[in-house]
Amino acid sequence: MLLSACNCPPTSFGISRRALICGGGAGFASALVSTLAGNGRTARAQALGSRVPEVDRLAVTIVTDTQLIKFIPTEKRNDLTIERRPAGNVRPDAPPRFDLVAEWGLSMHAQSQRGSDVRNVLIDFGYTAETLNNNFSILRLDPGKIDALVLSHGHYDHFGGLVGFLGANKGKLKRRLPFFVGGEDCFCTRETPAGQYGSLDRQAILDADLSLMLAEGPAVVADHAFTTGKIPQTSFERPLRPSSEKIGIVNGFGCFPDKVSPAKNTGTFIPDDFEHEIATNFLLRDKGLVVLTSCSHRGVVNTIRQAQAASGISKVHAVIGGFHIVPPLDDDYIHQVIATLKEIDPTYLVLAHCCGERFYDLSRGAFPDKVIHSAVGTRFVFGT
């Protein structure tokens, strides 16, 4: 959940949970190491082999995002159907105050189909559990049908809703549900210029009977999808790095020093390199890759190219998620990204969360038939 030290607010946890976290930190950390080492619940994810899983149909629902759009009807573009939620009261059995909520952060639900086999994957968890749980209910998504959870990176606006989601769905989720992260430093404590930015609650993941899957390389997710694994920074891109990270365990939160690069273990906050960031991808039959970038802290071009390299598939059908192209990145940089995207030639670009309005304006001018603005509750259905 949250916090890397003992200044957690009393309302963040139950009394016993807070006592556990803010009490004997060294003892808790020792017990946590012992638990992780002995229970077999942390494992390397299944590596993506030469045979990339392929799906016939894919529906991506935006569960949490920064924007809510109303009064726009469902739209059909060739093989893509864009389903917008109806305006007003979306639950006829409840007062109008029950509606979708937008907030800073991102969560996406992907339902894929191959033949008669259906898989459901939840990618990221937004900023708060209240929003995630509310939107999940209104969108009538079934937590019990989820086959895998994926966290793209260790920023609070992507994992903040996790612990509350797990608590609200205790006993509903599948046992030993795989939870994918891109590496140990996903758990590191982080801060931004505005203050601390929390750290991922590893113990809550294990308490919820999830199986923690470390996917540093490309990995298969729920038989239908695959992660990029670590994303090399090989292009011209220089995305902003808005946070710092610190190695170590404090009161049970944080990352294990012996499982990250020794160069990072300085005992102080250092610039966050997002080495652990991963994207989630699907290969749509006869169409190409659908890349769910989440945030693209490693660069959106680098992210797409790593999905291509991992799969051996060059054709990109759609890119959905954050591109992390925000001020003070200038127009020259944006035009360079757009020029490279023209070379890659995706069929659709669905811009979400942290794309930046200037990038949206310029990319919409460059790709008038490709660019689509994401919004909470929108469902993008690819394939027949």
Number of C-alpha atoms within 10 A of each C-alpha: 23 20 24 27 19 14 8 14 9 9 8 12 14 10 11 10 11 16 13 15 22 19 15 12 19 13 12 20 19 12 13 17 12 11 15 16 11 10 9 10 16 18 14 14 23 16 16 20 12 9 8 18 21 19 22 17 20 24 20 23 25 24 32 37 27 17 16 17 16 13 10 11 12 13 12 12 11 9 11 16 17 20 18 21 21 15 12 14 14 17 14 9 8 10 10 11 10 16 18 22 19 21 18 15 27 30 25 25 22 22 20 25 18 17 9 6 10 17 20 25 23 21 26 27 31 28 23 23 21 15 21 25 23 17 22 19 15 16 21 9 16 13 21 14 15 21 22 22 25 24 24 27 27 28 26 23 22 24 29 27 26 26 21 18 19 21 14 14 15 14 12 14 19 16 13 15 18 24 23 27 26 30 25 21 30 24 26 25 28 27 22 14 9 8 9 18 22 25 28 29 20 18 16 16 17 19 10 18 19 22 21 23 23 22 29 23 21 26 25 22 28 19 18 23 24 26 31 29 27 21 27 13 15 12 14 12 18 13 17 16 14 13 20 20 28 25 26 22 21 19 19 27 27 28 24 17 19 11 11 16 11 10 6 17 16 12 10 11 16 16 14 19 16 24 20 23 28 34 29 26 26 27 25 25 14 12 16 19 24 27 25 27 28 30 28 27 28 28 26 26 21 19 29 27 21 23 30 19 13 20 23 12 14 15 17 22 21 23 24 24 27 25 28 25 27 16 12 7 16 12 13 9 16 19 15 13 22 18 14 13 17 12 9 16 17 18 17 19 24 20 24 28 24 21 19 17 13 16 24 20 11 15 21 16 12 15 17 10 12 17 20 17 17 25 24 27 28 22 23 21 20 22 17 10
